[in-house]
C-alpha cells in the first residue's frame, strides 16, 4: 500500500512535497520558545486551492493530522507539528485576487504578507488597519487564524473587525465560501467570525475578503513620555482611559526593552527613563492638536519626567521603531518566552506591578512591551541559552503572570492565540460548559480530529505531541 507521501506526490505538482530533514525541521514549529513539537512526515507547499483540497482529502482518507502553517511567526505554538503529521504550508499562495476600491474590500490569498497587502491597497487610496509587530513577515492567513491585533488596534480594532468573508477547505476536503462583500449581512450563523481566531482547528483558510478604509483624512501627531517607574506609566494609561481619549496608538516599553534597542541601534536614552509611553492621535486639524495637548498633560500629571510631541512623519516613524524593534532586540540577549495577557485598562498599573513582583520572586529578567491602550501586555521572559534552571524559573513566572492576569479579570491571550503554551490558562478561563461547546463545534466541523489537533482549546489532544 502506498504511503501518504507517495499518494501526495502522485497528485500534487513537482516540488510541492518535501521530506528532507532540513525542511521538516524548519517547518516543525513556530517562534514560540519551549512549546512542544513533533517531526512531520512531510511538508506540503500549496500553490493553489486544489493543492489544499488534495492534501486534506488524502490525509482524511488515512487519518493523518494536518497542521496548517503560514509564515511561522506565531508565538504560542499554534503551528507546531505533531509526530507524523502533514504540515500544510500556505506561504506560496500570495495572490492579491481583487481590490474593489468603490466597495472598499480586497480578496487575498492566505500567504499574502500583511505589509504587502497594505502597500498594494495604498495604491488604490485605501488602508488595511491591522498592524501586528510582525506585519513585515506575517501572513494574512496567519493573522486571521490568531485574530492578530497590532499597534493601532486600540482605535481601529483587530483582524476580526476587517474580515468580511473567506474561502476555506473543510476537514473532508470540501470547499466552503463564507461571508459577504456587502456592508451588511446576517444570513445564517456567523461562520466567518467563528473561524477567525480558530487557529486552523476547524478549517483551512485559503483566501480572505478584508474590509478596507480610506487612506486619506488622517493627520498623525505623536506624544512621547518618559517615566521613572512602570507603575507611573501604567497610571498614565489609566488616566487616558478615564479621560475618554481614544488614541490611534498607545504603546508601552520598559527600560530593559529600551536599552536592548538602544544598544542594538546606537541610540541615546535619558538616564532616568525606566518606561516609555508612545501615543498617537490621527484626527486632522485643531481637534488633533487638542487631543495631543491633552495626552501630553495627562502624561505629565502621572509623573512623566520628559514629555515630547512630534508631528513630522519621519520623526514619528523613528519613535515607533523602538516599539517594533523591541522583540528582535531582546532575542539577541537569549531565548524569549512571550506572554500575551490582556486586562481591563484600569488594571494596567496593578498588572505591571504584579509582573515586577513575579520577576523578583522567580529570579528572572522580564521585559515589558504592551499595547497599553487596550490592556494587552506582552511580558517577555528572558532565559540564557542552555541555562535549565533559568528556563524552569521562566516557566514558573509565565504561569504566575497568567494567574495574576485572570485574578484581575483578564484573559490569557489577547492576540497571539492559545496554541500550546496557553492551554492550561485556557482550561482555567473557560468553564466546563464552554469547553463542551468548543468540543461540539470541533466535532461538527472536524469529526475525525485531523485539523491541527491539540491546539486552541484544552481537550487532552496535546498529549500527541513529542517534546523537543
KESE-297542 format. One line per field, with one value per residue (C-alpha): residue number from 1; x, y, z; residue in three letters. Coordinates in steps of 0.05 Angstrom, whole numbers, plus 5000, padded with zeros to 4 digits. Layout:
// KESE-297542
seq [NUM:...]
x [X:...]
y [Y:...]
z [Z:...]
type [Ala:...]
//
This chain:
// KESE-297542
seq [1:2:3:4:5:6:7:8:9:10:11:12:13:14:15:16:17:18:19:20:21:22:23:24:25:26:27:28:29:30:31:32:33:34:35:36:37:38:39:40:41:42:43:44:45:46:47:48:49:50:51:52:53:54:55:56:57:58:59:60:61:62:63:64:65:66:67:68:69:70:71:72:73:74:75:76:77:78:79:80:81:82:83:84:85:86:87:88:89:90:91:92:93:94:95:96:97:98:99:100:101:102:103:104:105:106:107:108:109:110:111:112:113:114:115:116:117:118:119:120:121:122:123:124:125:126:127:128:129:130:131:132:133:134:135:136:137:138:139:140:141:142:143:144:145:146:147:148:149:150:151:152:153:154:155:156:157:158:159:160:161:162:163:164:165:166:167:168:169:170:171:172:173:174:175:176:177:178:179:180:181:182:183:184:185:186:187:188:189:190:191:192:193:194:195:196:197:198:199:200:201:202:203:204:205:206:207:208:209:210:211:212:213:214:215:216:217:218:219:220:221:222:223:224:225:226:227:228:229:230:231:232:233:234:235:236:237:238:239:240:241:242:243:244:245:246:247:248:249:250:251:252:253:254:255:256:257:258:259:260:261:262:263:264:265:266:267:268:269:270:271:272:273:274:275:276:277:278:279:280:281:282:283:284:285:286:287:288:289:290:291:292:293:294:295:296:297:298:299:300:301:302:303:304:305:306:307:308:309:310:311:312:313:314:315:316:317:318:319:320:321:322:323:324:325:326:327:328:329:330:331:332:333:334:335:336:337:338:339:340:341:342:343:344:345:346:347:348:349:350:351:352:353:354:355:356:357:358:359:360:361:362:363:364:365:366:367:368:369:370:371:372:373:374:375:376:377:378:379:380:381:382:383:384:385:386:387:388:389:390:391:392:393:394:395:396:397:398:399:400:401:402:403:404:405:406:407:408:409:410:411:412:413:414:415:416:417:418:419:420:421:422:423:424:425:426:427:428:429:430:431:432:433:434:435:436:437:438:439:440:441:442:443:444:445:446:447:448:449:450:451:452:453:454:455:456:457:458:459:460:461:462:463:464:465:466:467:468]
x [5000:5026:5046:5014:5075:5070:4997:5011:5067:5022:4972:5010:5057:5132:5169:5104:5121:5185:5212:5285:5309:5324:5255:5220:5259:5248:5173:5161:5149:5135:5172:5144:5201:5196:5129:5130:5130:5139:5171:5122:5121:5123:5114:5065:5074:5006:5005:4930:4865:4866:4932:4899:4838:4880:4924:4865:4828:4888:4901:4828:4827:4887:4871:4935:4934:4943:4977:4966:5021:5033:5100:5112:5117:5068:5088:5043:5060:4997:5034:5075:5075:5051:5093:5078:5031:5029:5049:5009:5045:5005:5065:5065:4992:5009:4959:4921:4860:4818:4814:4746:4761:4687:4662:4728:4747:4802:4806:4874:4904:4925:5000:4999:5043:5008:5055:5047:4972:4978:5025:4982:4917:4951:4959:4883:4877:4857:4883:4883:4890:4911:4986:5017:5090:5106:5070:5130:5136:5068:5014:4941:4920:4961:4934:4863:4878:4900:4858:4921:4919:4973:4993:4933:4881:4864:4825:4815:4804:4835:4835:4765:4737:4762:4745:4683:4689:4736:4744:4761:4776:4740:4765:4735:4767:4704:4707:4663:4656:4636:4615:4598:4624:4565:4566:4513:4492:4462:4442:4455:4505:4568:4614:4666:4671:4675:4736:4773:4819:4806:4880:4869:4829:4763:4781:4840:4834:4857:4833:4804:4759:4780:4747:4788:4785:4801:4875:4867:4838:4885:4939:4984:5015:5056:5065:5123:5130:5189:5172:5214:5172:5129:5073:5074:5069:5011:4977:4983:4949:4891:4886:4879:4822:4787:4792:4755:4811:4818:4888:4905:4963:4985:5046:5089:5163:5203:5276:5301:5270:5292:5364:5365:5340:5386:5447:5430:5414:5465:5413:5420:5367:5351:5385:5322:5278:5251:5189:5167:5096:5085:5018:4990:4927:4906:4848:4861:4867:4850:4818:4882:4922:4875:4880:4956:4959:4911:4953:5016:4982:4959:5029:5059:5006:5020:5094:5124:5193:5201:5143:5154:5110:5123:5084:5137:5122:5195:5203:5140:5165:5232:5199:5154:5212:5233:5168:5173:5246:5237:5224:5282:5328:5312:5321:5394:5401:5374:5311:5248:5185:5129:5066:5003:4956:4901:4870:4818:4854:4842:4881:4944:4982:4967:4984:5051:5066:5050:5095:5152:5137:5136:5203:5234:5204:5223:5292:5283:5290:5223:5220:5153:5122:5048:4991:4975:4915:4874:4906:4944:5011:5070:5117:5179:5215:5289:5329:5402:5414:5429:5411:5360:5349:5333:5286:5249:5243:5217:5162:5142:5140:5099:5045:5044:5033:4974:4944:4953:4921:4860:4853:4847:4791:4835:4843:4904:4913:4897:4924:4975:4925:4923:4966:5001:5032:4965:4926:4929:4908:4851:4828:4824:4790:4737:4682:4666:4602:4641:4695:4638:4613:4683:4686:4618:4638:4704:4669:4617:4669:4726:4696:4760:4801:4854:4859:4914:4899:4912:4912:4868:4827:4841:4816:4872:4896:4962:4989:5001:5059:5131:5171:5235]
y [5000:5069:5117:5184:5216:5172:5190:5264:5262:5226:5283:5347:5388:5372:5401:5411:5355:5359:5305:5327:5335:5409:5428:5383:5414:5485:5476:5434:5494:5568:5621:5601:5585:5517:5496:5421:5396:5332:5316:5317:5262:5315:5389:5405:5473:5491:5540:5537:5516:5449:5431:5443:5402:5343:5344:5346:5291:5244:5260:5248:5181:5158:5193:5234:5301:5365:5425:5489:5540:5610:5645:5610:5675:5654:5658:5606:5540:5543:5519:5465:5397:5332:5270:5240:5296:5335:5408:5445:5510:5565:5612:5605:5627:5701:5729:5792:5769:5832:5902:5937:6010:6031:5979:5982:5909:5863:5788:5760:5690:5666:5672:5747:5785:5838:5894:5873:5880:5948:5974:5946:5976:6043:6049:6049:6102:6050:6026:5959:5978:5914:5922:5868:5880:5823:5857:5854:5779:5751:5728:5748:5676:5671:5738:5714:5647:5681:5745:5786:5857:5910:5979:6016:5966:6010:6055:6015:5945:5877:5830:5804:5874:5873:5802:5802:5731:5675:5612:5551:5477:5434:5370:5325:5366:5404:5478:5529:5603:5642:5714:5770:5832:5877:5928:5889:5816:5769:5709:5646:5637:5680:5624:5674:5703:5632:5616:5680:5661:5586:5571:5522:5474:5479:5492:5514:5586:5594:5665:5723:5781:5841:5907:5969:6042:6106:6122:6198:6243:6226:6272:6238:6270:6233:6244:6211:6207:6181:6154:6136:6073:6024:6038:6112:6095:6049:6104:6149:6095:6091:6167:6168:6117:6157:6220:6185:6196:6141:6149:6113:6081:6077:6034:6020:5999:5987:6001:5932:5936:6008:5992:5930:5971:6030:5985:5950:6014:6060:6107:6151:6150:6193:6162:6167:6132:6066:6066:6099:6113:6125:6154:6176:6213:6219:6268:6325:6399:6432:6370:6331:6387:6389:6314:6314:6370:6334:6270:6308:6339:6271:6242:6299:6293:6219:6231:6237:6268:6286:6293:6309:6318:6304:6317:6302:6233:6213:6230:6192:6131:6135:6138:6079:6039:6028:5991:5948:5931:5912:5838:5824:5866:5824:5759:5779:5770:5699:5658:5699:5667:5715:5728:5757:5774:5825:5860:5916:5982:6006:5946:5961:5994:5936:5884:5917:5919:5845:5828:5864:5825:5759:5775:5789:5727:5679:5709:5722:5781:5804:5859:5892:5917:5929:5953:5992:6028:5964:5930:5879:5866:5827:5809:5779:5729:5721:5659:5650:5596:5529:5551:5498:5529:5596:5562:5528:5594:5627:5576:5588:5663:5650:5612:5664:5720:5683:5672:5746:5767:5723:5748:5819:5800:5789:5737:5693:5714:5779:5767:5711:5654:5596:5549:5502:5550:5576:5511:5508:5581:5570:5510:5555:5611:5571:5538:5464:5483:5529:5476:5429:5478:5481:5405:5404:5455:5419:5352:5382:5411:5361:5296:5256:5309:5315:5391:5420:5372:5394:5469:5529:5498:5446:5378:5329:5322:5358:5292:5271:5320:5299:5350:5376]
z [5000:4983:5038:5049:5018:4956:4949:4954:4903:4854:4851:4871:4828:4828:4888:4927:4976:5018:5063:5071:5143:5137:5111:5162:5219:5196:5188:5251:5298:5300:5341:5409:5456:5491:5462:5446:5375:5335:5268:5209:5156:5102:5087:5031:4997:4968:4909:4895:4927:4891:4926:4993:4974:4950:5012:5061:5024:5024:5098:5115:5079:5121:5186:5184:5221:5181:5213:5171:5171:5145:5156:5223:5262:5316:5389:5421:5385:5343:5281:5316:5283:5314:5301:5233:5212:5147:5154:5101:5084:5050:5043:4966:4960:4952:4901:4914:4876:4875:4902:4897:4912:4907:4957:4997:5002:4977:4966:4982:4987:5055:5043:5027:5076:5117:5094:5021:5026:5059:5006:4949:4972:4987:4912:4908:4963:5015:5081:5117:5191:5229:5240:5284:5301:5253:5196:5150:5156:5178:5131:5127:5136:5200:5224:5214:5247:5311:5305:5307:5335:5329:5348:5321:5346:5406:5359:5296:5322:5308:5249:5263:5252:5180:5157:5113:5087:5068:5028:5069:5058:5108:5141:5086:5031:5011:4997:5032:5015:5076:5090:5043:5007:5026:5082:5120:5123:5175:5134:5174:5231:5231:5209:5185:5255:5284:5241:5258:5315:5308:5296:5239:5282:5245:5172:5129:5106:5033:5018:5057:5039:5081:5093:5077:5099:5061:5066:5070:5122:5179:5207:5256:5318:5369:5444:5480:5555:5596:5665:5726:5741:5703:5752:5736:5662:5677:5716:5654:5613:5663:5662:5586:5592:5646:5603:5547:5497:5444:5414:5349:5387:5459:5469:5530:5530:5594:5608:5591:5521:5512:5528:5484:5425:5441:5446:5381:5343:5376:5406:5467:5521:5582:5643:5686:5635:5663:5619:5555:5532:5458:5437:5371:5351:5279:5279:5230:5245:5311:5341:5333:5365:5424:5435:5431:5482:5528:5524:5540:5601:5626:5618:5659:5713:5720:5732:5663:5672:5600:5552:5479:5418:5344:5281:5228:5197:5195:5269:5287:5249:5285:5353:5339:5311:5383:5395:5333:5345:5418:5408:5359:5402:5463:5424:5416:5491:5493:5483:5498:5527:5506:5546:5515:5572:5568:5628:5636:5621:5692:5717:5675:5733:5781:5728:5714:5789:5794:5736:5770:5834:5796:5764:5832:5865:5808:5798:5723:5676:5650:5598:5583:5519:5514:5472:5534:5505:5505:5564:5522:5557:5530:5587:5555:5599:5582:5600:5577:5526:5559:5630:5651:5719:5689:5639:5697:5734:5670:5664:5736:5722:5659:5698:5755:5706:5674:5744:5761:5697:5709:5781:5753:5706:5646:5591:5578:5506:5472:5402:5397:5406:5455:5413:5461:5511:5537:5543:5619:5624:5575:5616:5677:5639:5601:5643:5633:5596:5548:5537:5519:5467:5438:5433:5399:5347:5335:5326:5279:5232:5242:5268:5258:5294:5239:5235:5279:5337:5408:5395:5412:5469:5523:5503:5521:5449:5463:5491:5419:5415:5426:5468:5437]
type [Unk:Unk:Unk:Unk:Unk:Unk:Unk:Unk:Unk:Unk:Unk:Unk:Unk:Unk:Unk:Unk:Unk:Unk:Unk:Unk:Unk:Unk:Unk:Unk:Unk:Unk:Unk:Unk:Unk:Unk:Unk:Unk:Unk:Unk:Unk:Unk:Unk:Unk:Unk:Unk:Unk:Unk:Unk:Unk:Unk:Unk:Unk:Unk:Unk:Unk:Unk:Unk:Unk:Unk:Unk:Unk:Unk:Unk:Unk:Unk:Unk:Unk:Unk:Unk:Unk:Unk:Unk:Unk:Unk:Unk:Unk:Unk:Unk:Unk:Unk:Unk:Unk:Unk:Unk:Unk:Unk:Unk:Unk:Unk:Unk:Unk:Unk:Unk:Unk:Unk:Unk:Unk:Unk:Unk:Unk:Unk:Unk:Unk:Unk:Unk:Unk:Unk:Unk:Unk:Unk:Unk:Unk:Unk:Unk:Unk:Unk:Unk:Unk:Unk:Unk:Unk:Unk:Unk:Unk:Unk:Unk:Unk:Unk:Unk:Unk:Unk:Unk:Unk:Unk:Unk:Unk:Unk:Unk:Unk:Unk:Unk:Unk:Unk:Unk:Unk:Unk:Unk:Unk:Unk:Unk:Unk:Unk:Unk:Unk:Unk:Unk:Unk:Unk:Unk:Unk:Unk:Unk:Unk:Unk:Unk:Unk:Unk:Unk:Unk:Unk:Unk:Unk:Unk:Unk:Unk:Unk:Unk:Unk:Unk:Unk:Unk:Unk:Unk:Unk:Unk:Unk:Unk:Unk:Unk:Unk:Unk:Unk:Unk:Unk:Unk:Unk:Unk:Unk:Unk:Unk:Unk:Unk:Unk:Unk:Unk:Unk:Unk:Unk:Unk:Unk:Unk:Unk:Unk:Unk:Unk:Unk:Unk:Unk:Unk:Unk:Unk:Unk:Unk:Unk:Unk:Unk:Unk:Unk:Unk:Unk:Unk:Unk:Unk:Unk:Unk:Unk:Unk:Unk:Unk:Unk:Unk:Unk:Unk:Unk:Unk:Unk:Unk:Unk:Unk:Unk:Unk:Unk:Unk:Unk:Unk:Unk:Unk:Unk:Unk:Unk:Unk:Unk:Unk:Unk:Unk:Unk:Unk:Unk:Unk:Unk:Unk:Unk:Unk:Unk:Unk:Unk:Unk:Unk:Unk:Unk:Unk:Unk:Unk:Unk:Unk:Unk:Unk:Unk:Unk:Unk:Unk:Unk:Unk:Unk:Unk:Unk:Unk:Unk:Unk:Unk:Unk:Unk:Unk:Unk:Unk:Unk:Unk:Unk:Unk:Unk:Unk:Unk:Unk:Unk:Unk:Unk:Unk:Unk:Unk:Unk:Unk:Unk:Unk:Unk:Unk:Unk:Unk:Unk:Unk:Unk:Unk:Unk:Unk:Unk:Unk:Unk:Unk:Unk:Unk:Unk:Unk:Unk:Unk:Unk:Unk:Unk:Unk:Unk:Unk:Unk:Unk:Unk:Unk:Unk:Unk:Unk:Unk:Unk:Unk:Unk:Unk:Unk:Unk:Unk:Unk:Unk:Unk:Unk:Unk:Unk:Unk:Unk:Unk:Unk:Unk:Unk:Unk:Unk:Unk:Unk:Unk:Unk:Unk:Unk:Unk:Unk:Unk:Unk:Unk:Unk:Unk:Unk:Unk:Unk:Unk:Unk:Unk:Unk:Unk:Unk:Unk:Unk:Unk:Unk:Unk:Unk:Unk:Unk:Unk:Unk:Unk:Unk:Unk:Unk:Unk:Unk:Unk:Unk:Unk:Unk:Unk:Unk:Unk:Unk:Unk:Unk:Unk:Unk:Unk:Unk:Unk:Unk:Unk:Unk:Unk:Unk:Unk:Unk:Unk:Unk:Unk:Unk:Unk:Unk:Unk:Unk:Unk:Unk:Unk:Unk:Unk:Unk:Unk:Unk:Unk:Unk:Unk:Unk:Unk:Unk:Unk:Unk:Unk:Unk:Unk:Unk:Unk:Unk:Unk:Unk:Unk:Unk:Unk]
//
